[in-house]
Amino acid sequence: HEDDRATAVAFCAEETRNLRNHDFEYRMITADNRCIWLRDYVHLTVDNGEVTEMSGFIIDITKQKQAEEQLRLAATTFESQQGIMITDKNFKILQVNKAFTEITGYSQEEVLGKNPRILNSGLHDKVYFQDFWKQLTTNGRFEGEVLNRRKNGEIYPEWQTITAVKNDTGEASHYVSVFTDITEKKDAEGKIHAMAFYDPLTKLPNRRLLLDRFDQELSTAKRHKQFGAVIFLDLDHFKLLNDSQGHLVGDELLIQVANRLVSVLREEDTPARLGGDEFVVLLHANSESLSTVADQAWVVADKIKVKLNEPFMLNQYQHQLSTSIGITLFPDNHKSPAMILQQADTAMYRSKASGRNAISFFHPSMQEAADLRLNLEQDLRNAIDNGRFMLCYQPQVDASGTAISAEALIRWEHQVKGTLLPMDFIPIAEESNLILGIGRWVFLEACNQIKAWQDAGIKPPHISVNVSSRQFRQNDFVDQVKYAIDSSGIAAHLLGIELTESVMIVDINDTVAKMKALKALGISIAVDDFGTGYSSLIYLKQLPIDALKIDQGFVRDILTDASDAIIVETIIIMAQHLNLSVVAEGVETAEQLTLLKQQGCLAFQGYYFSRPLPAADYAEKYL
């Protein structure tokens, strides 16, 4: 062989020169181009210091070399990172390697002569072992994942290959098991699977896994002609809690909500978190009756609502939660899982629109309503561009009925629908961010109207303007108000703003800073719908406010509900102690007015005195 030629020639020459016999090995290329190993024995006959004769023989040692190579390979393999166990035909352990001991915890001395059953975890059933023996006896080989038990009792997964070693008659004489501990691999796969299919916070299935299961559930339901349901729920006012108490508290609430969801569901149902405060429950399709499924879905949704209405302990404080729930049933013609989820989402928003903490079903007319909403949003954009809004003014009066102030209330003169009230379009404006442009217009229009009355020689009233959360949270909100005042040339004390408690509590430091800046301009501030949000004496003490407006919901039932009467009286007394003015909203009857006066209220607003009036009508009646 060319790799051995120079070495062999040099070796022979050196040995001959030193008058020594030769015994060496080298490779030779045969006539048929095979590579063989030869051992060459050379005997020297020496006379008077000279070689007179050379004799010897050559032996083919190719098989010996191959056997040595196999032994080296076997030895290297046996001490590899894989566990190796060799048994006789009766499955008595004959030999194990170092990796076996490292993986199982058993030394060679502890397992010699024993059956591999000492590693059995007990977690594989009869069917598994039937398949095991079938593979080993039929193919002479088994390969697969096995759960075994270490010496310390720990269960671990391994990938195992068992091969039967057969003798010359074809019978198994030994069995060789080679295995690898795949614990880390399985853990990594589990983590990857969890990251891909589960919400990291709540550990619930995420949107991806939900849609995957839903796709299977939908196919099964269609095949067996059965019905299931989807429940879509959103936590009411979650953003307020998250913003005011911090994300850690918000996250803890989401975790507790997830746990409560799981507690009221069956194993075959799938709870999932879509993101934020949105959760979905996929109810297994198991009934051929649509009405039965609807009843079942309602029962489950009600259980969820009741469970989530129970107080939550967050950071050592109790928090009361409500949820808006939407339900839709499936299959629904040829609609996809994503489209059915959208139906449930639409139903959920119907619950929010009806006052929250409610349950609503989806039906075709709701889809029509959703389409109308989209059209209304487009009309709203056009109304902003084309000046289709107007302000009406509702008086706030004293005990004698004399107007002492007025609230500016927006109206939309729709070209087709006629005059629309705020409740018809403000929610859409807030969701679509159009409220910012509308809010700026309201301030400008109110200030300009005050100026117009002044220019006409009419003493203008104090005008208060409602401010939305999005509007108030703008960085330049105070500058916008100041611009409206300055551009119209009115005195700032003629203008006031009304904020709900939920708006003020979001970022208390930002709220205080903006309120102080507004007060510095001379603008008054009132808390609107007081008693319906997160009422807190601490906040009332911190905030530079001038008045509380008692929500009309309390005033409406003040004559028939003792609780409402007590709440109203409490608010009035508290306001007096805090040196705050009080305005009772929603006064509609003389009896309500009488009781409010008896409780110490000095200012009132409602249909009993006047509906909101256009500027000209208001001036004619009250100025």
Buried (B, 14 or more C-beta within 10 A) or exposed (E): EEEBEEEBEEBBEEBBEEEEEBEBBBBBEEEEEEEBBBBBEBEBEEEEEEEEEEEEEEEEBBEEBEEEEEEEEEEEEBEEEBBBBBBBBEEEBBBBBBBBBEBBBBEBEBBEEBEBEBBBBEEBEEEEEEEBEEBBEEEBEBEEEBBBBBBEEEEBBBBBBBBBBEEEEEEBEBBBBBBBBBBEEEEEEEEEEEEEBBBEEBEBBBBEBBBBBBEEBBEBBEEEEBBBBBBBBBBBBBBBBBBBBEEEBBEBBBBBBBBBBBEBBEEEBBBBBBEEBBBBBBBBBBBEEEEEBBEBBBEBBEBBBEBBEEEBEBEEEEBEBBBBBBBBBBBBEEBEBEEBBBBBBBBBBBBBBEEBBBBBBBBEEBEEBBEEBEEBBEBBEEBBEEEBBBBBBBBBBEEEEEBBBBBBBBBBEBEEEEEBEBEBBBBBBBEEEBBBBBBBBBBBBBBBBBBBBBEEEEEBBBBBBBBBBBBBBBEEBBEBBBBBBEEBEBEBEBBBBBBBBBBBBBBBEBBBEBBEBBBEBEBBBBBBBBBBBBBBEEBBEBBEBBBBBBBBBBBBBBBEEEEBBEBBBEBBEBBEEEEBBBBBBBBBBEEBBEBBEEBEBBBBBBEBBBEBBEBEBBBEEBB
